[in-house]
Amino acid sequence: MMGNRLWVSALAIFGAALCAMALTPAETEARMDEIKLDDKYIYGESYDSDPLMAYDNALTELVAYANEIREARELPPLNPSSLQTTAQELKYSDGDRHAVFLYIPLEKMLGMVSRSHADVVAAIGVAAPVAEEPAPAQVASEQPAPVNDKKLTFVPDRRPAPGPHPTEPGALAPDDILETLSAQDTWLEIRGFLSSYKNDKRISATGATYDFAEVPDDAYAILIDDMGGILAILSPKNNPRRINYKTHVIDNESNYSNCKFIVWYK
């Protein structure tokens, strides 16, 4: 089963490469961040020394997130084959590190139905390889391919925020927005809240950058690692006593060399 998934993954990667415009790694990362900030899309992302494994893990992540949303809306789950030829792909390589980013419009995903492996092969337009007669232990049912949960980094739980926390004396007291955001562990969880707050005009602006110097002095900064985990939520630079609202202690960006990118809001 894993061999079939990797084989189809290779075809999907090849097909996407033929259609994609040539972008530099920096331009590709910038486009990825634009999509992450747009709640009209859902996505899966992975980094690996093996490009096929990076693709497979990104697909696993996308399927897991899509099915969580569908379950909440009482829709049947999708299997990986359903998203194989539908999701759009962004990718780049930095030495032996391969980044793969798969994304799809939320509304399009909600309207999808599961597709079999055979349907995917037909859609790609390539004949499936002739397989040897499987051993009895290898005989598979017509059930969807299992989702590998080893790399499920982005699993939003959208739990209600806990009650107020004590803060460092002299620091700004966190409001309900900070309380909610600091209770989340991944960027996928926080993204939906920021979009809602902006639509409700509870925050006026958001942005994303790789350089902390580009964060406005009056903006809160959300520091994110290369797996989409939240490292810190820092109070604005113009605050004389800067707080990390994840830990409620004095902190600053220089303590996070593993920060991949920064999302800010005010």
HELIX and SHEET records of a PDB file:
HELIX    1   1 MET A    2  CYS A   19  1                                  18    
HELIX    2   2 PRO A   25  LYS A   36  1                                  12    
HELIX    3   3 PRO A   51  ALA A   72  1                                  22    
HELIX    4   4 PRO A   80  GLN A   84  1                                   5    
HELIX    5   5 LEU A  106  LEU A  110  1                                   5    
HELIX    6   6 HIS A  117  ILE A  124  1                                   8    
HELIX    7   7 PRO A  136  GLN A  138  5                                   3    
HELIX    8   8 ASP A  149  LYS A  151  5                                   3    
HELIX    9   9 ASP A  176  SER A  182  1                                   7    
HELIX   10  10 TRP A  187  ASN A  199  1                                  13    
HELIX   11  11 PHE A  212  GLU A  214  5                                   3    
HELIX   12  12 GLU A  253  ASN A  255  5                                   3    
SHEET    1   A 3 TYR A  41  ASP A  48  0                                        
SHEET    2   A 3 ARG A  97  PRO A 105 -1                                        
SHEET    3   A 3 GLN A  88  ASP A  94 -1                                        
SHEET    1   B 4 THR A 206  THR A 209  0                                        
SHEET    2   B 4 PHE A 261  TYR A 265 -1                                        
SHEET    3   B 4 TYR A 220  ILE A 224 -1                                        
SHEET    4   B 4 ILE A 230  LEU A 234 -1                                        
SHEET    1   C 2 ILE A 243  ASN A 244  0                                        
SHEET    2   C 2 VAL A 249  ILE A 250 -1                                        
END                                                                             
